[in-house]
Amino acid sequence: MNIEIKNLKRCDLVTLSGRIDSETSPKLEKELAAITAADRFKFVLDLEKVEFMSSAGLRVLVNVQKLCKRYNRGEIVLARVPKNIFNALDLAGFTSIIKIFDDTTLAVGHF
């Protein structure tokens, strides 16, 4: 899994590629924790190049979303989610707690 982080004016754009599973999710969690430690709580995760996301990756999303939404500091939104990952998110009920956008520009504009 590759992680590319851009600090934009309104939020952080996190572009992910590869597989997010039990082996790679600790790396993602560590990177997102470093951003929240710097008091930045608004994220756009671009998942266009993500091939697979396991329950470990979903757990990272939920934990970081809870941290960001605490005290209304921010939130995570997803952009360009592949169909197979969208189906997994929908099946797990995540589409009601995490906003999903078809375009990265719209997701960044949300903030």
N, C-alpha and C positions, 0 to 999 in steps of 0.2 A: 504494500500500500504506500502511495506517495501522498504527502500533504503539502499543499502550498497555501500560505497565509498572506493575505494583503490587508493592511490596516487602512480602511477607507475613512472618509470624514464621519459618516454616520454609523458604521458598523465594521466588522471584520468579515472578509470574504474568505472562506476556507474551501479550497478546491481539493477534492479527494479523487483518487483513482486507484484501481485494483480491487482487492478483496478486503472486506472488513469482517474479521472473524475473531475467534478467541486468541489467536496469535498476534493479530495486529491491533485489536481494539485498545489494549493498554497504551500503545503509542498515541493513538488518537485522543484518549482520555488525558494523557499527560500534556499534549499540545494545547488542548482546550482549557485545561486547568491553569496553564501558564498565562493564557490570555485573561481568564477571569481573575487571576491573582493580580493582574495589572488594572483591575477595576473596569474591565470592558466586558459587557454582558449582552451585546447585540451581535448575533452571528447569522450569516447566510452560508449554508453548506451547499456547495455545488456538487451534486452527485452524478453528473452526466457520465463520467468515466468509471463509475463504480460497477464492478461486475457482479458482486455478491455481497450481501450483508447478513450475518448470522444474528442470533439472539443476543450475542455479546455486543455487537454493534448497536442493536436497538436499545440495550441497557445503557450504553454510554449516552445515547441521545436523550433518554428519559432523565438520567441523572443530571446532565448538564442543563436540560430544559428546566428542571425543578430549581436548580441553583440560580439560573438566570431570572426566572420569574419571581423568585423570592424578593419581597419588598418592591415589586414592580420595577426592577432594574432593567429588564430587557427580555429577550427570548431568542430561541433558535427558529429560523425558518429554512426550509429546504427549497432548492431550485433544481430544475432539469432532472427530475427523478426518473430513472429507467422504469419501464413497465413492471418488470419482475420485482423490483424493490418496492414500488408503489403498492403492488398487490400484497406484499408481506406487511407493509405498514398499515394498510387498510384492514387486513385480516386481524392484526394485533390491536386494532382500535386506536392507532396513533394519529390517524388523519383528523381526529377531533381535538387533539392537543398540540399538534404541530402544523403550522401553515405550510402549504406547498404551492410553489409558483412554477409556471412553465418556462420562465425566463429569468436569468440572473439579474437583469436590470430592474425588472418589476419587484423582485425580492429585495434588492438593495433600496429601492424607492419606498418600500413598505415602512422603512424606518425614517 
